[in-house]
């Protein structure tokens, strides 16, 4: 019996979930799906400049798991950029970070939630 998959902690959902070529002129692009945990690994390592070890700690997984998630995300990004495919970010086994309750100290999740709460309160 396989081990149950551990849900990865992510700090915020992406503001945009679909990206793709704009010059296909009515042609349908192949769709590549990136999971939310793959998106989070790209955000943490490439945008925030974290090491794979720090990324793994933030996501609540082993370093080897973070490395595998990151490598998978990079392949998908490269395929979209080089071959002109559409990228969709959705799904995966994740839990949305609750800030300090789960040991997160990045402040990214706090900032995002504050913005979302203000927007929802204004409706």
RAWO-V62604 format. One record per residue. RES is the residue in one letter. SS is DSSP state (H for helix, E for strand, L for the rest). D_FIRST is the distance of its C-alpha to the first C-alpha in Angstrom with 2 decimals. Layout:
BEGIN
res,ss,d_first
RES,SS,D_FIRST
RES,SS,D_FIRST
END
This chain:
BEGIN
res,ss,d_first
X,L,0.00
X,L,3.83
X,L,6.59
X,L,8.97
X,L,12.01
X,L,15.05
X,L,18.09
X,E,21.00
X,E,24.43
X,E,27.28
X,L,30.89
X,L,32.42
X,L,31.95
X,L,33.97
X,L,37.46
X,L,37.23
X,L,34.15
X,E,35.67
X,E,37.56
X,L,39.10
X,L,42.13
X,L,45.27
X,L,47.31
X,L,45.65
X,L,48.44
X,L,46.58
X,L,43.97
X,L,40.32
X,L,38.19
X,L,34.61
X,E,32.31
X,E,29.84
X,E,27.48
X,E,26.87
X,L,24.47
X,H,26.01
X,H,24.15
X,H,25.52
X,H,28.90
X,H,28.73
X,H,28.08
X,H,31.14
X,H,33.16
X,H,32.42
X,H,32.82
X,H,35.51
X,H,37.45
X,L,37.19
X,L,37.27
X,L,34.40
X,L,32.77
X,H,29.10
X,H,28.66
X,H,30.56
X,H,28.69
X,H,25.33
X,H,26.82
X,H,28.21
X,H,24.97
X,L,22.96
X,L,20.67
X,L,20.79
X,H,23.65
X,H,21.58
X,H,19.71
X,H,23.19
X,H,24.51
X,H,21.94
X,H,22.63
X,H,26.35
X,H,26.40
X,H,24.75
X,H,27.36
X,H,30.18
X,H,29.41
X,H,29.50
X,H,32.75
X,H,34.32
X,H,33.52
X,H,35.16
X,H,38.16
X,H,38.85
X,H,38.17
X,L,39.37
X,L,36.24
X,E,35.70
X,E,33.21
X,E,31.47
X,E,29.65
X,L,27.18
X,L,23.65
X,L,20.73
X,L,18.70
X,E,21.58
X,E,23.60
X,E,27.38
X,L,28.98
X,L,31.14
X,H,33.25
X,H,33.93
X,H,31.72
X,H,28.64
X,L,30.52
X,L,31.84
X,L,35.35
X,L,35.86
X,L,38.20
X,H,37.10
X,H,35.10
X,H,38.11
X,H,40.53
X,H,38.54
X,H,38.08
X,H,41.79
X,H,42.78
X,H,40.56
X,H,41.86
X,H,45.45
X,H,44.98
X,H,43.41
X,H,46.22
X,H,48.91
X,L,47.88
END
